[in-house]
């Protein structure tokens, strides 16, 4: 029995659980070397993409779900243009990590920021998390800007943290606490009154 999670909505997107028929839309960006340049996977073969989707769909069968991967679909035409995830890394610490990936033609339009904000909101409000973190390749300036824009703080520089593409690679560590999210929301409410 698969536990489909209700879709999350933003101004421009629906973030929903993947279905098998999404594989072609996912493959369109997952096979692009530029898109996956700083990610731990890809460029994907068709088989890689189908296996990825199969694994994500299968992971929903767990009674207690700790891993949520969503298709990023445009509200306007339901086109899948990327994926995002939030994964609980430690239930006792109420901690999770987030990640996102968008097709190249949708870069530079604020989509990553919109998606990351929704993941943080989902994590803090619906999953009752205390801390959410993200890892970012030091050369991935666009992703770094997204994490800063959504209010995450750089907490560290992890040297040779991950073996990827035949070498040890560094990662930047960004994080946000639940109280920081609440402070940002209160500030936004106050600004709306002005």
C-alpha positions as CSV (number, residue, x, y, z in Angstrom):
1,X,0.0,0.0,0.0
2,X,1.6,3.3,-1.2
3,X,1.2,6.3,1.1
4,X,0.6,9.2,-1.3
5,X,1.1,12.5,0.4
6,X,-1.3,15.4,-0.3
7,X,0.3,17.8,-2.8
8,X,2.0,21.0,-1.5
9,X,1.1,24.2,-3.4
10,X,3.1,27.4,-3.9
11,X,2.1,30.4,-6.1
12,X,3.4,28.8,-9.3
13,X,3.8,25.1,-8.4
14,X,2.3,21.9,-7.2
15,X,4.8,19.7,-5.4
16,X,3.4,16.1,-5.6
17,X,4.5,12.6,-5.2
18,X,6.1,11.1,-8.3
19,X,4.2,8.5,-10.5
20,X,5.9,6.1,-12.9
21,X,4.6,8.1,-15.9
22,X,6.8,11.1,-14.9
23,X,10.0,9.3,-16.0
24,X,10.3,11.1,-19.4
25,X,9.9,14.6,-17.8
26,X,12.5,13.6,-15.1
27,X,14.8,12.2,-17.7
28,X,14.7,15.4,-19.8
29,X,16.6,17.2,-17.0
30,X,18.4,14.3,-15.3
31,X,20.3,13.4,-18.5
32,X,21.6,17.0,-18.9
33,X,25.3,17.2,-17.7
34,X,24.8,21.0,-16.9
35,X,21.8,20.3,-14.6
36,X,23.5,17.5,-12.7
37,X,27.0,19.0,-12.6
38,X,27.1,19.6,-8.9
39,X,24.8,16.7,-7.9
40,X,25.8,13.2,-6.8
41,X,24.0,11.5,-9.7
42,X,23.8,11.6,-13.5
43,X,23.9,12.3,-16.2
44,X,21.2,9.6,-16.2
45,X,20.5,6.9,-18.7
46,X,16.8,6.1,-19.3
47,X,17.3,3.0,-17.1
48,X,18.8,5.2,-14.3
49,X,15.8,7.5,-14.4
50,X,13.3,4.7,-14.3
51,X,15.2,3.0,-11.5
52,X,15.3,6.3,-9.5
53,X,11.5,6.8,-9.9
54,X,10.8,3.1,-9.0
55,X,12.9,3.5,-5.8
56,X,11.2,6.8,-4.8
57,X,7.7,5.3,-5.4
58,X,8.6,2.2,-3.4
59,X,9.9,4.2,-0.5
60,X,6.4,5.5,0.2
61,X,5.4,2.0,1.4
62,X,7.0,2.5,4.8
63,X,4.6,2.9,7.7
64,X,6.5,6.0,9.0
65,X,7.7,8.1,6.1
66,X,11.0,9.8,6.6
67,X,11.8,10.7,3.0
68,X,9.6,12.9,0.8
69,X,10.6,13.4,-2.9
70,X,8.2,15.6,-4.9
71,X,7.8,16.3,-8.6
72,X,7.8,20.1,-9.2
73,X,4.9,20.6,-11.6
74,X,3.9,24.0,-13.0
75,X,0.3,24.9,-11.9
76,X,-0.3,26.4,-15.4
77,X,0.1,23.2,-17.4
78,X,1.1,20.5,-14.9
79,X,4.5,20.1,-16.7
80,X,7.1,18.5,-14.4
81,X,10.1,20.7,-14.5
82,X,12.2,19.3,-11.6
83,X,12.3,17.5,-8.3
84,X,12.8,18.4,-4.6
85,X,13.1,16.5,-1.4
86,X,13.1,16.6,2.3
87,X,14.6,13.7,4.2
88,X,14.5,13.3,8.0
89,X,18.0,12.4,9.0
90,X,17.4,12.0,12.8
91,X,13.9,11.8,14.3
92,X,15.2,12.3,17.9
93,X,17.0,15.5,16.9
94,X,14.0,16.5,14.7
95,X,16.4,17.2,11.8
96,X,16.1,16.9,8.1
97,X,17.9,17.9,4.9
98,X,16.5,19.4,1.7
99,X,17.5,19.4,-1.9
100,X,16.1,20.5,-5.3
101,X,16.8,20.2,-9.0
102,X,15.3,22.1,-11.9
103,X,15.4,21.8,-15.6
104,X,17.9,24.3,-17.1
105,X,15.3,26.3,-19.0
106,X,13.7,27.2,-15.6
107,X,16.8,28.5,-13.9
108,X,17.1,32.2,-12.9
109,X,13.3,32.8,-12.4
110,X,13.1,32.4,-8.6
111,X,11.7,28.9,-8.9
112,X,14.4,27.3,-6.7
113,X,13.7,29.9,-3.9
114,X,9.9,29.3,-4.1
115,X,10.4,25.5,-3.8
116,X,13.0,25.8,-1.0
117,X,10.7,28.0,1.0
118,X,7.9,25.5,0.7
119,X,10.1,22.6,1.8
120,X,11.1,24.6,4.9
121,X,7.5,25.5,5.7
122,X,6.5,21.8,5.2
123,X,9.4,20.6,7.4
124,X,8.8,23.0,10.3
125,X,5.0,23.1,10.2
126,X,3.9,19.7,9.1
127,X,6.8,17.5,10.1
128,X,7.5,19.4,13.4
129,X,11.2,19.7,12.7
130,X,13.6,21.7,14.8
131,X,16.4,22.0,12.3
132,X,16.6,21.7,8.5
133,X,19.9,21.7,6.6
134,X,21.2,21.6,3.0
135,X,24.6,20.8,1.5
136,X,25.8,22.7,-1.5
137,X,28.9,22.4,-3.7
138,X,31.1,25.5,-3.2
139,X,31.1,26.3,-6.9
140,X,27.3,26.1,-7.1
141,X,26.7,29.8,-6.7
142,X,23.1,29.7,-7.8
143,X,22.1,27.1,-5.2
144,X,24.1,29.0,-2.6
145,X,22.1,32.2,-3.4
146,X,18.8,30.3,-3.0
147,X,19.7,29.0,0.4
148,X,20.7,32.4,1.6
149,X,17.5,34.0,0.1
150,X,15.3,31.6,2.1
151,X,17.0,32.5,5.3
152,X,19.3,29.6,5.8
153,X,22.7,30.4,7.4
154,X,26.1,28.9,6.4
155,X,27.3,26.8,9.3
156,X,30.3,25.2,7.9
157,X,32.6,24.2,5.1
158,X,32.9,20.4,5.0
159,X,36.3,19.5,3.4
160,X,36.3,16.4,1.1
161,X,32.9,15.5,2.5
162,X,31.6,13.4,-0.5
163,X,33.1,11.1,-3.0
164,X,31.5,12.2,-6.3
165,X,32.6,11.9,-10.0
166,X,35.8,10.2,-9.1
167,X,37.1,12.6,-6.5
168,X,36.5,13.8,-2.9
169,X,34.5,17.0,-3.0
170,X,33.9,19.8,-0.5
171,X,30.4,20.9,0.6
172,X,29.0,24.0,2.2
173,X,26.6,23.4,5.1
174,X,23.6,25.7,5.4
175,X,20.8,25.3,8.1
176,X,17.8,26.9,9.6
177,X,16.1,26.4,13.0
178,X,12.4,26.4,13.6
179,X,12.5,29.6,15.7
180,X,14.3,31.4,12.8
181,X,11.5,30.4,10.4
182,X,8.9,31.7,12.9
183,X,10.9,35.0,13.2
184,X,11.0,35.4,9.4
185,X,7.2,34.8,9.1
186,X,6.5,37.3,11.9
187,X,8.7,39.8,10.1
188,X,6.9,39.2,6.8
189,X,3.5,39.8,8.5
190,X,4.8,43.1,10.0
191,X,6.1,44.2,6.6
192,X,2.7,43.4,4.9
193,X,1.0,45.8,7.4
194,X,3.3,48.7,6.4
